[in-house]
Amino acid sequence: MADMFFGLMALALLGAIGFGAFVAIRAGLTRLYGNTDNPLLLNRISLILKGTLTLMLCLLAIIPLTLVQDLASDRERLYRDVVRDIGQAWGEEQVLAGPVLVLPYRYSVLTEETSADGSRKQRRSSIEDELLILPEHLKMKASLNHDFRDRGIYHSLVYQSGVEGQAEFSLNLPLISNLEAYEFNRARLVFGLSSNQAIDGVDNFVVSGDGLSSHGSLMSGTGLAQEALSRGFHQPVQLGQNTAPFKVDFKLRLRGSQGIGFLPLGEDSHFELNADWPHPSFHGILPEAREINANGFNANWHISHLSRNYPQIMRASHPMDLMEARAHTQLFEPVTHYGKVERAIKYGLLFVALTFILLLMFELGQGQALSALQYLLVGAAMTLFYLLLLALSEHLSFGQAFMIAAAVPVLSIPAYVASATQSYGRGSIMLAMLLGLYGLLYSILRLEDYALLMGSTLLVTVLLVLMYLTRRQGKCLPE
């Protein structure tokens, strides 16, 4: 409200300054040339005054356009907050990391202590740590089905996903100095997720291989501090000293929003993603193959362990950044209605100026003069279009909102011109001009990739037309 108040105060102040400057310029021209019957001189004075008036009204239009743009930005921030809240309640952006084998072990450390009498002696203490053993081969396939969740007038894009895959492990334990023992009976398989609350269910998590067995049910949490593995679930397993290579088959259902990512934890990692949303944005490691159509997309990754900077076996006490390399896919709406409104406002000053230029061209071509007040009311109708477009786009599709909002200036301005000039023909000419102008604006907003080209072409066209219409304004006046 404070921004609106100061904006209106600035609008009133600039309006008063502009009106005073216009009156001063008109008085100065009158004193300079006096009363004359020379039509060429009168046309020149009229053109200077109307050009000055048009420039001042364009500068004044910046303030209401800025106010509408600030309002659109505030509404978009509110929309983003609602989307984030819905995402937190439904399920945040998911990053899948796992499975990872966690093997506790103990090793000894010698420390030297000094007693009260000054003698020194060594003390052996036992330290517990854990090995994180990543799979040799990792395959994962995920399918996403999108949906929308509403809160008031806002809606958020969410998805439900089914994930299935297989991980293969080999127990090639490293040499550890001062090793005391591996605690094979406390080993566990960890699966990392971004949000536990978004797990709908784990339909399958089966460990198969010689020399090991799983015991107990799936348990929440991972017991690890690494960012990628700090949340999720785990399965206790019973290993042996001579455990042969084994594999883990898993299948789970989860929810999420905005996007999904996979961490290439295997020496050889394969990921496949299928979704019924046709607007993906790939980040991080890009897929080696992808197909996008109007019904959705599918993408495939084949990632080597050489693309990342951490080993296959690491200590939990020396965490490494597992998130440094990932295959990530963002689900996004190409341009929200707020984005389109803000883009329309960016062209606002141009189209207000073009409307005034159309009026000026109309006067030059039809020989009918309009007053400063009439110019001001036409500018008000033009700026009101953007406020209506913002308000209607929150409840209707952008195309419908644009048509209804554009009907205000497209219908009111020609009717006003027809009434002011007492000519329906001139009003019809103005109607045709505005229909072309707003049709061009809609085309610019729809064709995102060619918006700059179309806008530049429009400016060049207007410049050439103005140069043609004013080609005789520089003739010398008779003595």
MIKEVO-420857 format. One line per 2 residues: number of its first residue (from 1); for each residue x negated, y, z negated of C-alpha. Coordinates in steps of 0.2 Angstrom, whole numbers, plus 5000, padded with zeros to 4 digits. Last residue first. Layout:
N
NUM> X:Y:Z | ...
//
This chain:
479
479> 4953:5175:5227 | 4959:5158:5233
477> 4956:5143:5221 | 4943:5130:5226
475> 4949:5112:5228 | 4944:5100:5214
473> 4962:5093:5211 | 4963:5086:5228
471> 4956:5068:5224 | 4966:5068:5208
469> 4978:5054:5214 | 4964:5044:5222
467> 4952:5045:5207 | 4966:5040:5196
465> 4970:5025:5206 | 4952:5020:5207
463> 4950:5022:5188 | 4966:5012:5185
461> 4959:4997:5196 | 4942:4998:5187
459> 4950:4997:5170 | 4962:4982:5176
457> 4947:4973:5183 | 4938:4975:5167
455> 4953:4968:5157 | 4955:4953:5169
453> 4936:4949:5168 | 4936:4950:5149
451> 4952:4939:5147 | 4946:4926:5159
449> 4941:4913:5146 | 4956:4917:5135
447> 4969:4916:5149 | 4985:4918:5138
445> 4981:4935:5130 | 4976:4942:5147
443> 4991:4936:5155 | 5002:4943:5142
441> 4994:4960:5144 | 4996:4959:5163
439> 5015:4956:5161 | 5015:4970:5149
437> 5008:4982:5162 | 5018:4975:5176
435> 5034:4977:5167 | 5029:4994:5161
433> 5027:5000:5179 | 5043:4992:5185
431> 5053:5000:5171 | 5045:5017:5175
429> 5051:5016:5193 | 5068:5011:5187
427> 5068:5027:5175 | 5064:5037:5190
425> 5078:5030:5200 | 5090:5032:5185
423> 5087:5051:5186 | 5092:5064:5173
421> 5074:5067:5169 | 5075:5065:5150
419> 5089:5051:5152 | 5079:5041:5164
417> 5063:5044:5154 | 5072:5038:5138
415> 5079:5023:5147 | 5062:5019:5155
413> 5054:5020:5137 | 5067:5010:5128
411> 5068:4995:5139 | 5049:4990:5141
409> 5045:4998:5124 | 5057:4987:5114
407> 5058:4972:5126 | 5039:4969:5122
405> 5043:4964:5105 | 5056:4951:5111
403> 5045:4944:5125 | 5029:4944:5114
401> 5038:4935:5099 | 5045:4922:5112
399> 5028:4918:5119 | 5020:4918:5102
397> 5032:4905:5095 | 5044:4911:5082
395> 5044:4915:5064 | 5027:4922:5060
393> 5025:4928:5078 | 5040:4940:5075
391> 5032:4951:5061 | 5015:4952:5071
389> 5024:4956:5088 | 5035:4969:5079
387> 5020:4978:5072 | 5012:4978:5089
385> 5027:4984:5098 | 5029:4999:5086
383> 5013:5006:5094 | 5021:5008:5111
381> 5037:5015:5104 | 5027:5028:5094
379> 5017:5033:5110 | 5033:5035:5119
377> 5040:5046:5105 | 5024:5057:5106
375> 5025:5059:5125 | 5043:5065:5123
373> 5038:5077:5110 | 5024:5084:5121
371> 5037:5088:5135 | 5039:5079:5151
369> 5037:5087:5168 | 5045:5080:5184
367> 5036:5082:5201 | 5038:5064:5205
365> 5021:5059:5209 | 5011:5070:5197
363> 5024:5067:5183 | 5023:5048:5186
361> 5005:5049:5186 | 5005:5057:5170
359> 5018:5045:5163 | 5007:5030:5170
357> 4992:5038:5161 | 5002:5039:5145
355> 5006:5021:5147 | 4987:5017:5151
353> 4982:5026:5135 | 4994:5015:5125
351> 4987:5000:5134 | 4969:5004:5131
349> 4972:5008:5113 | 4981:4992:5110
347> 4969:4980:5119 | 4961:4976:5102
345> 4979:4975:5095 | 4983:4961:5107
343> 4967:4951:5101 | 4973:4954:5083
341> 4990:4947:5088 | 4982:4932:5097
339> 4972:4928:5082 | 4987:4929:5071
337> 4996:4917:5082 | 4983:4905:5079
335> 4970:4902:5094 | 4964:4884:5098
333> 4971:4876:5083 | 4957:4865:5075
331> 4952:4848:5071 | 4934:4848:5068
329> 4923:4833:5071 | 4907:4829:5062
327> 4893:4817:5066 | 4880:4819:5052
325> 4862:4823:5049 | 4857:4834:5034
323> 4871:4827:5023 | 4860:4814:5016
321> 4849:4827:5007 | 4837:4817:4996
319> 4838:4813:4978 | 4823:4807:4969
317> 4830:4799:4953 | 4841:4789:4964
315> 4826:4781:4972 | 4825:4778:4991
313> 4827:4764:5003 | 4831:4767:5022
311> 4821:4783:5023 | 4826:4801:5024
309> 4823:4814:5038 | 4837:4810:5051
307> 4837:4807:5070 | 4825:4792:5069
305> 4838:4782:5060 | 4846:4780:5077
303> 4864:4786:5082 | 4876:4778:5094
301> 4892:4790:5093 | 4909:4787:5102
299> 4923:4799:5105 | 4942:4798:5108
297> 4954:4812:5111 | 4972:4817:5110
295> 4988:4817:5121 | 4984:4832:5132
293> 4967:4824:5137 | 4949:4823:5129
291> 4937:4809:5132 | 4920:4807:5124
289> 4904:4799:5126 | 4887:4801:5118
287> 4895:4810:5103 | 4886:4826:5097
285> 4876:4825:5081 | 4881:4841:5071
283> 4897:4848:5077 | 4911:4842:5088
281> 4927:4853:5090 | 4943:4843:5094
279> 4959:4850:5102 | 4970:4837:5109
277> 4976:4829:5092 | 4981:4811:5094
275> 4965:4805:5087 | 4952:4791:5090
273> 4935:4791:5083 | 4921:4778:5086
271> 4905:4777:5076 | 4889:4766:5079
269> 4874:4767:5067 | 4857:4758:5069
267> 4845:4761:5055 | 4861:4763:5046
265> 4866:4779:5035 | 4872:4789:5050
263> 4884:4800:5040 | 4902:4801:5047
261> 4913:4817:5047 | 4931:4821:5047
259> 4941:4838:5051 | 4953:4851:5046
257> 4963:4840:5034 | 4962:4823:5026
255> 4971:4807:5021 | 4965:4790:5018
253> 4967:4771:5023 | 4954:4758:5020
251> 4946:4744:5029 | 4929:4736:5024
249> 4918:4722:5030 | 4902:4720:5021
247> 4887:4710:5027 | 4873:4699:5020
245> 4855:4696:5023 | 4848:4682:5012
243> 4847:4684:4993 | 4831:4677:4987
241> 4830:4686:4970 | 4849:4684:4968
239> 4863:4697:4969 | 4879:4698:4960
237> 4890:4712:4966 | 4900:4726:4958
235> 4911:4736:4970 | 4911:4755:4971
233> 4922:4770:4974 | 4920:4788:4980
231> 4913:4804:4974 | 4894:4808:4971
229> 4889:4799:4986 | 4886:4813:4999
227> 4880:4826:4986 | 4868:4814:4978
225> 4872:4812:4959 | 4877:4793:4958
223> 4888:4784:4947 | 4900:4779:4961
221> 4917:4783:4955 | 4933:4772:4955
219> 4931:4753:4953 | 4935:4740:4966
217> 4939:4723:4957 | 4927:4712:4948
215> 4913:4701:4954 | 4906:4700:4971
213> 4895:4686:4976 | 4877:4683:4982
211> 4865:4670:4988 | 4871:4667:5005
209> 4882:4680:5014 | 4899:4689:5013
207> 4905:4704:5004 | 4924:4709:5007
205> 4932:4726:5005 | 4949:4726:5013
203> 4965:4735:5012 | 4958:4750:5002
201> 4972:4762:4999 | 4979:4779:5001
199> 4963:4788:4997 | 4965:4807:4997
197> 4963:4808:4978 | 4946:4802:4980
195> 4940:4817:4990 | 4924:4819:5000
193> 4920:4800:5001 | 4906:4789:4997
191> 4906:4770:4997 | 4895:4761:4984
189> 4890:4743:4983 | 4885:4737:4966
187> 4870:4729:4958 | 4871:4725:4939
185> 4867:4707:4940 | 4852:4710:4950
183> 4843:4720:4937 | 4826:4721:4945
181> 4812:4719:4932 | 4797:4726:4925
179> 4789:4736:4939 | 4773:4745:4934
177> 4771:4750:4952 | 4785:4747:4964
175> 4783:4737:4980 | 4798:4738:4991
173> 4813:4726:4991 | 4818:4719:5008
171> 4836:4714:5004 | 4843:4715:5021
169> 4860:4723:5023 | 4874:4723:5037
167> 4888:4736:5037 | 4905:4733:5045
165> 4920:4744:5049 | 4938:4750:5047
163> 4945:4767:5044 | 4964:4772:5046
161> 4967:4790:5045 | 4982:4802:5040
159> 4980:4820:5046 | 4983:4838:5041
157> 4987:4854:5050 | 4994:4867:5039
155> 5010:4877:5040 | 5015:4894:5035
153> 5033:4902:5033 | 5036:4895:5016
151> 5024:4880:5013 | 5024:4868:5027
149> 5013:4852:5030 | 5009:4847:5048
147> 5005:4830:5055 | 4990:4822:5064
145> 4987:4804:5066 | 4968:4800:5065
143> 4960:4783:5070 | 4943:4778:5063
141> 4930:4765:5068 | 4914:4762:5059
139> 4899:4751:5063 | 4883:4751:5052
137> 4867:4741:5055 | 4852:4740:5044
135> 4862:4746:5029 | 4855:4759:5016
133> 4847:4753:5000 | 4848:4766:4986
131> 4836:4760:4972 | 4841:4764:4954
129> 4831:4770:4939 | 4827:4764:4921
127> 4811:4769:4912 | 4803:4757:4899
125> 4790:4765:4887 | 4772:4760:4884
123> 4762:4769:4871 | 4744:4773:4871
121> 4734:4778:4856 | 4725:4793:4850
119> 4717:4797:4833 | 4718:4815:4826
117> 4724:4810:4809 | 4742:4816:4813
115> 4743:4805:4828 | 4740:4809:4846
113> 4750:4801:4859 | 4746:4794:4876
111> 4760:4789:4888 | 4761:4773:4898
109> 4776:4771:4909 | 4785:4755:4913
107> 4798:4750:4926 | 4816:4745:4926
105> 4828:4742:4940 | 4846:4746:4946
103> 4851:4741:4963 | 4863:4752:4973
101> 4868:4745:4990 | 4876:4759:5001
99> 4892:4757:5011 | 4893:4771:5015
97> 4896:4789:5018 | 4912:4796:5025
95> 4915:4815:5025 | 4933:4820:5023
93> 4940:4838:5025 | 4951:4840:5010
91> 4966:4829:5005 | 4984:4833:5003
89> 4983:4845:4988 | 4966:4853:4993
87> 4972:4854:5011 | 4988:4863:5006
85> 4978:4875:4995 | 4966:4878:5010
83> 4980:4881:5022 | 4989:4893:5010
81> 4973:4903:5008 | 4970:4903:5027
79> 4988:4910:5029 | 4985:4924:5016
77> 4969:4929:5025 | 4979:4929:5041
75> 4992:4941:5033 | 4979:4952:5027
73> 4970:4953:5044 | 4987:4956:5052
71> 4990:4971:5040 | 4973:4978:5044
69> 4977:4977:5063 | 4994:4985:5060
67> 4985:4999:5050 | 4971:5001:5064
65> 4985:5002:5077 | 4994:5016:5067
63> 4977:5026:5066 | 4971:5023:5083
61> 4987:5030:5091 | 4981:5048:5085
59> 4966:5047:5096 | 4977:5042:5111
57> 4989:5056:5107 | 4975:5069:5107
55> 4968:5062:5124 | 4986:5063:5132
53> 4989:5081:5126 | 4972:5086:5133
51> 4976:5078:5150 | 4993:5086:5149
49> 4986:5103:5146 | 4972:5102:5159
47> 4985:5095:5172 | 4997:5110:5168
45> 4983:5122:5170 | 4978:5115:5187
43> 4996:5114:5193 | 4998:5132:5189
41> 4982:5137:5198 | 4988:5128:5213
39> 5005:5135:5212 | 4998:5153:5212
37> 5012:5163:5204 | 5002:5170:5190
35> 5004:5175:5172 | 4987:5177:5164
33> 4973:5166:5169 | 4962:5167:5154
31> 4975:5173:5141 | 4986:5158:5147
29> 4972:5146:5146 | 4968:5151:5129
27> 4985:5150:5123 | 4987:5132:5130
25> 4970:5127:5122 | 4976:5135:5105
23> 4993:5126:5106 | 4984:5109:5109
21> 4971:5112:5096 | 4985:5115:5083
19> 4995:5100:5088 | 4979:5089:5087
17> 4975:5096:5070 | 4993:5093:5064
15> 4993:5076:5071 | 4976:5072:5063
13> 4982:5077:5046 | 4999:5067:5048
11> 4990:5052:5054 | 4977:5054:5040
9> 4991:5054:5027 | 4999:5039:5035
7> 4983:5030:5034 | 4980:5035:5016
5> 4997:5028:5012 | 4995:5012:5021
3> 4978:5009:5014 | 4986:5012:4996
1> 5000:5000:5000
//
